[in-house]
């Protein structure tokens, strides 16, 4: 084989590898952009694109080959849209579980009297209470501590094995229908996480309400706010060791829903 022919073959192989990585980056990048923590404004866009490219290059050799390119036609545009939609659906399923923690934090803030303590949250892209941000960060630490990032990569690889690039979806309605079912789980999970502190705050407010009727000269309303705040912080410190099990259960439900989307 002469050097010119070898150079042409190597060039074709190089373009084939680039095409494989680009196809893999579609689903991978969409998933990372929709995920919690990684897909937030706290991480620059260039870093997220670099992470998506690195992950795509790492898993591309283990995946089925993508379809041969025939230019930009309707089938290619539809395949790109499917890859993006599938990646966003999987990332959004994981993101919903973190919103359960934010909901629990907002409920606890109402009872502690910290509902007015709002600040910009770069992890969610909106303004939220300080307790909600604490819950969100706690969810993030538990996610990485329980190897959630490795489970995410495994889910991504299994999704490519079940639905290769540009493959036809068996039933898109049934696949994406797993996402709405997570909303009730998010509401229930956030309420259960905040329930112990809510009950304690309710008992405290009732006690100070009775005290206000019995001895109004003590000004119990002015005394109730710092007591409720200190009691809420104490309960959060006590219960922080107990939320690991429920949070991991929420993560498992999110991964199960994402698996139903990606591996029908």
Number of C-alpha atoms within 10 A of each C-alpha: 5 6 8 9 10 11 11 11 12 12 12 12 12 12 12 16 16 13 17 22 22 18 21 25 25 22 29 29 26 23 28 24 23 20 23 23 20 18 21 19 14 13 14 11 14 9 11 17 17 12 17 23 18 14 17 21 18 11 17 20 12 11 16 13 16 18 15 9 10 8 9 8 9 9 12 15 12 12 17 16 14 20 25 18 17 24 26 20 25 31 26 21 28 27 19 21 29 27 22 28 30 26 24 26 25 23 23 26 23 15 22 26 16 18 18 11 12 15 12 13 18 15 18 20 11 10 14 21 22 21 26 24 23 14 23 26 17 17 25 17 12 18 19 12 10 14 10 19 12 12 15 19 14 12 19 21 19 16 24 20 15 12 19 19 23 18 14 11 13 10 10 13 10 12 20 19 14 19 20 11 11 19 16 10 17 22 16 14 22 24 19 15 23 21 15 14 24 21 12 17 23 14 12 16 19 12 13 22 15 12 16 16 10 10 11 12 9 11 12 17 14 10 11 18 17 13 16 21 17 12 17 21 15 12 15 19 11 10 14 11 9 12 15 15 11 13 22 17 14 22 23 16 17 26 21 16 24 27 19 18 23 24 16 14
